[in-house]
Every structure is written in structure tokens, then in C-alpha cells.
Amino acid sequence: MLSSVLNSDRAVQVNIQIMRIYTKLREMIVSNKDILLKMEQLEKKVSNHDEEIKLVFEYLKQLLNPPQAPRKRIGYKG
């Protein structure tokens, strides 16, 4: 990666930080999947209840999966 191209202490530290960030992102994705699976299981158990409970689950799903804002493109605009 970066430290294999640039031979400096700073490049090595940046490379380590990038790996830590990827690891945390992976953990967050896995934990969100677990939460969604548990919510779906609960939703199946309470499917006979009022529509208000279903509405609560829909709001919770929206909170866990917020819409992504379009990213601003960077670089050469020719």
C-alpha cells in the first residue's frame, strides 16, 4: 500500500490508520446486520399486533439505514 511506495514512518502510520478504519467499518456493518436480523425476528413475532407497532419498526429501519447524500465529485472538470 502506501508504505510500500513511500519509505517513511509517516507512510507506515497512515497505512496502519487506514487498516484500523477499515476494520471498524467492517465491525459496524456486521453489527447493523445483526440488529436488522433481530428486528425482523421481532417483527415476525408481533405481526398480529396493531399497525402502530409496524410503523415503529419502519421508523427504526429508516434510522438504521439513512439515505446517502450525493457526493460532490472532485478532480478535473474539463
Secondary structure, 3 states (H helix, E strand, C coil): CHHHHCCCHHHHHHHHHHHHHHHHHHHHHHHHHHHHHHHHHHHHHCCCCCHHHHHHHHHHHHHHCCCCCCCCCCCCCC
